[in-house]
Amino acid sequence: MEQTDSIKWLQQTVMDMINARGWKPSDRGLAISMALEAAEVLEHFQWEDYEVRQDQDEIAEELADVVIYMLQFMYNRKIDIGKAVVAKLEKSAKRYPVGQTAAQYYGAKLAKRGGAPRQAEAA
């Protein structure tokens, strides 16, 4: 694994850059920035078929922006991203067992509430 693959290394590199410039973005500002940058990723898929477009470098740059803001946010909040991701994966593995389809999961969830899953309309 290369050094740039380490999340902690990336986070420290981001924070070194931020601190060297004296920037002190608020958690609110970082949360907004993450959402705005994620929306910029969506712009690449808004109207055209992705396979037709050759904008992989632009998409990578927008995703890098999202990650940079996320790493700052998690640093400020003292959230260990590795632990957070592993905990979420463990929770999701219990919630969505292997072999269960999304339709089965959401159908069972609706049934517990007394609803019924929507039937696909005939074309």
N, C-alpha and C positions, 0 to 999 in steps of 0.2 A: 504494500500500500504506500502510495506517495504521501508526502507530508501534507499536500493540499487536499487530501482525502479526509483528513481528520477534522471533525466538526469543531473540536475545541481549538485546534490551530487556526481554523478559519475565523472563529469567533474572536480569538485574541488579536488576529491580524486586523479585523474590522475595527475592534475597539482601539487598537493602537493608532489607526488612521484617524478615527473620530476624536480621540483624546489629544492627538498631536495638533489638531486644528481648533481645539477648545470648543467643539460642538457639544451641546448638551440637550439633545432632543427629548421631549417629554414622551411618556408612554402613550399618551393620547395621540401625539403627532406621529409616533412610530406605527401605531395601530392603523391610523388613517392612511399612512404612506403604504403599508402592506396591502391594504385593500385597493388603493389606487393603482399600485403597480400590478397587482393581480388582474385588475380590470384591463390594464394595457396588454397583458398576455391575451386576454379574451378578444381584444380588437383584431388580433391576427386571424381569428376564426369567425369573425362576425358575418362576412358576406361571401367569401370565396371558399372553395374547397381547398383544404390545407395541402393536399397532394400537389396541387397546381402551383402553389406559392413556394418560392425559394427564399424564405426569410428565417431560416434556422438560427442564424447569428443574432438577429434582432430578438427572437423569442428567448434565446439563451441570456441575452442582456437583461431583458425584462424579468426573467426568473431570478437572475443574480440580484437584481434590485430587491425583489421580494425577500430573498434569503438574507441579504445584508440587513434589511430593516428588522426581519425576524430575529436574527442573531443579536442585534442591539437590544431589542425588546426583551428577549429572554435573559440577556446579561443583566439588564436593569432590574428585572423582576426576580433575579436569582433562581431561574428555572434551568435545571440540567436537562438539555434537550435529549440526550441519550436516554436518560431515565424516563422522561416524559413519553418518548416514542415507544420504548419497550412496554411501559405500563399501558399505553393506549392499544398496542398490538395485542397484549394479553387480554385486555377487556374485550376487544373486538373478536378475538378467537373464541371466547366463551359465548359471546352474543350471536355470532354467525358461525356455527359449526361447519366443518368441511362437509360438503355434499348437500347442504341446504341452499336452495336457490333463494334469490331475493323475493320472488313471488311467494314462496312458501313462508318465509320469515314475515313479510308484511301481511300476508293473508291470515296467518295465525295471530298476529298482533291486532288486526282489525276484528277478528272473531272474538278475542278477549274483551273488546270494547262493545261488542254487540253489532258491529258493522259487517259488511261483506265486501270482499274485493270487487273492484269493477270488472265487468266482463268486457272483453275486447269487442268492439263494435264490428259487425260484419261489413266488409268492404263492398 
